[in-house]
Amino acid sequence: MRALLLAALVFLLAADGASAAVVWAVGDGGNGSAEAKRVAGTIAADHPRRVLYLGDVYEHGTADDFRTRFATVYGPLASRMEPTPGNHDWPNHRTGYDPYWHKPHRYSFSVGGWRIVSINSETPDSRAQLRYLRRRLAGRRCSIVFMHRPRFTAGAHHDEEGRVDRIWRTLRGRARLLLAGHDHNLQRFKRVDGTTQLVIGAGGRERYAVSGADPRLAYSNDRVDGALRMQLRPGVARLRIVRADGRILDRSTARC
């Protein structure tokens, strides 16, 4: 009987990883603001399977910041959240990020038929992390990587894109999607070597301007707060960049 129950549990867990799922992604909203709460409310109303938090709890990612700022915005969603460290979190991660999340700084899981990998962009040259990323992506066409700092941005942090180049070179052409925050705006880039990068950093913090004329961009918006909704099923991800009030701003599809 015990063996049968264990087999049933393994089957259910496998089915959960492969069945269709709604997953949201958002960054730079852990500041306790009314704007951040509007974004969080739209995400919560959709009852997602998972929420990817793309980093940064303000101002310094301390235990008090998590308790009095982040939790007031995303507390009800915390049990469904998968985080990655941001530059505001990292200096105090041992007393803020680590005890709040109880998660490693790199990890992976499967949902909706996709492998999703969290990578720490604050340690971009870690050889152990790069090896881990290669292993997680090996032989998997339907993969999503998320981290805080983007490789490409047409916004205020444009000059920082080279910081994560080694991570980008490792995942380029292997992961179908790369999600990041850091720049406080919304950007979807044209596909590069099979990988599409999105910047979803308009979680409710003050926004940064985007150069909409950048030829690498497929879509951008620096005027509103918002997040990314992904409907995942094996072989396809339907992407919607959604404004804080629920209005869809951009639609795209990623196939693998």
ABEGO torsion letter per residue (X at the ends): XAAAAAAAAAAAAAAAAABBBBBBBBBGABAGBAAAAAAAAAAAAAGBABBBBAEEBOAAGBAAAAAAAAAAAAAAAAAABBBBBBAAAAAAAAABAAAAAGBBABBBBBBGGBBBBBBBAABAABAAAAAAAAAAABGBABBBBBBABBABBABAAAAAAAAAAAAAAAABGABABBBBBGBBBBBBBBBBGGBBBBBBAAAGBBBBBBBAABAABABBBAABBBBBBBBBBBGBBBBBBBBAAGBBABBBBBBX
